[in-house]
Structures are given as structure tokens and as C-alpha cells.
């Protein structure tokens, strides 16, 4: 069960690495910023908000780093997993409310699944 929980945590971390890279390095490409079709950004507007989006990307890198760190065996690794996964869940709920509802499926649901698996692994350990 612990292996399955760690795989889920690793996949959530990988998702946040992908989000980080997209927001920090590829935001100015129409294929990326147009995914937030709710805002209907023009290229000029995407360029203007790029520093803000890059900052959000950096925060996604912090989340990914924390999740990866939590995979290193230690007395606190389970607590780190639950803390960083909870951060993802909260960010996903907020993102769904303010940006795009699919965030619930792409970000929140995998993190919630990982939380359940981590908790189950803790009970069997």
C-alpha cells in the first residue's frame, strides 16, 4: 500500500512540475494561455500577466519540491506528504472556483486520491 501511495504522490508532484514549466517558460505561447479561455487573453494581455503567472509557476515548483522531498524516508515524511497534498487540494478548489472547473479533476482529484492512499498506508504500517 505504501508503494501505491508513493506512486500517487509522485504523480501529483510530476503534475506540478508540468504546471510549473508551462507557467514559467511557455505561458506566452497561445496554446498555453488560450487554455484559460474564460479570460480570452490576447497575446498582449498574456505578455502583461506573464510575470504573475511565472510567480504562480514558481509556487507550483515549491509544491512539487515538497512532494518529492516527502518521498524521502524520514520520521516526518508522512506528515510532509499530507501537508503538501492538502496544499494541492486547497489550491485546486480555489483554482476551480476562480479559473477553470476542470481544475477539480486535473489537480484536486489526484491529490485527494493520494491523501486517501497515504492515510490507508499509514493504517497498514
C-alpha positions in Angstrom: 0.0 0.0 0.0 2.9 2.3 0.8 4.3 1.9 -2.7 0.9 2.8 -4.3 0.7 5.8 -2.1 4.2 6.9 -3.0 3.4 6.5 -6.7 0.3 8.7 -6.3 2.3 11.3 -4.5 5.0 11.1 -7.3 2.3 11.6 -10.0 0.9 14.7 -8.2 4.5 16.0 -7.9 5.0 15.4 -11.7 1.8 17.2 -12.5 3.0 20.2 -10.6 6.4 20.1 -12.4 4.5 20.2 -15.7 2.3 23.1 -14.4 5.4 25.0 -13.3 7.2 24.6 -16.6 4.1 25.6 -18.6 3.6 28.7 -16.4 7.2 29.8 -16.1 8.5 29.0 -19.6 5.6 28.6 -22.0 2.9 30.9 -20.8 3.4 33.4 -23.7 2.5 30.7 -26.3 -1.1 30.9 -27.4 -1.6 27.1 -27.0 -0.9 27.6 -23.2 -2.6 30.9 -22.3 -5.7 30.1 -24.5 -6.4 27.1 -22.2 -7.8 29.7 -19.8 -10.4 30.6 -22.4 -12.6 32.1 -19.7 -10.4 35.2 -19.8 -10.0 35.3 -23.6 -6.4 36.7 -23.4 -4.9 38.4 -26.3 -1.1 38.0 -26.9 -0.6 41.5 -25.4 -2.6 40.7 -22.3 -0.8 37.3 -21.9 2.5 39.1 -22.1 1.4 41.6 -19.5 0.4 39.0 -16.9 3.3 36.7 -17.7 5.3 37.7 -14.6 2.3 37.0 -12.3 1.8 33.6 -14.0 5.5 32.8 -13.7 5.3 33.6 -10.0 2.4 31.1 -9.7 4.6 28.6 -11.6 7.3 29.1 -9.0 4.8 28.2 -6.3 3.9 25.1 -8.2 7.6 24.2 -8.2 7.7 24.6 -4.4 4.7 22.2 -4.1 6.4 19.7 -6.4 9.7 20.0 -4.4 7.9 19.4 -1.2 6.1 16.3 -2.5 9.3 14.9 -3.9 11.0 15.6 -0.6 8.2 13.8 1.2 9.1 10.7 -0.7 12.5 10.5 1.1 12.2 8.2 4.0 12.1 10.0 7.3 10.1 10.1 10.5 8.2 13.2 9.1 7.7 12.0 5.5 4.0 11.0 6.0 3.3 14.4 7.6 5.1 16.2 4.7 3.0 14.2 2.2 -0.2 15.1 3.9 0.7 18.8 4.2 1.8 19.3 0.6 -1.1 17.2 -0.7 -3.5 19.3 1.3 -1.9 22.4 -0.2 -2.7 21.0 -3.6 -6.3 20.2 -2.7 -6.9 23.7 -1.4 -5.2 25.3 -4.5 -7.2 23.1 -6.7 -10.5 24.0 -5.1 -9.6 27.7 -5.3 -8.5 27.3 -8.9 -11.7 25.6 -9.8 -13.7 28.4 -8.3 -11.7 31.3 -9.8 -10.1 29.9 -13.1 -11.4 26.7 -14.5 -13.7 24.0 -13.2 -11.6 21.2 -14.7 -9.0 22.0 -12.1 -11.1 19.8 -9.8 -10.5 16.8 -12.0 -6.9 17.6 -13.0 -5.5 18.8 -9.7 -7.8 18.3 -6.8 -9.0 14.7 -7.5 -5.5 13.2 -7.9 -4.3 14.9 -4.7 -7.4 13.7 -2.8 -6.8 10.2 -4.1 -3.2 10.4 -2.9 -4.3 11.7 0.5 -6.6 8.6 0.8 -3.8 6.3 -0.2 -1.3 7.9 2.2 -3.8 7.6 5.0 -4.5 4.0 4.2 -0.8 3.2 4.0 -0.4 4.8 7.5 -3.1 2.5 8.9 -1.5 -0.7 7.5 2.0 0.3 8.6 
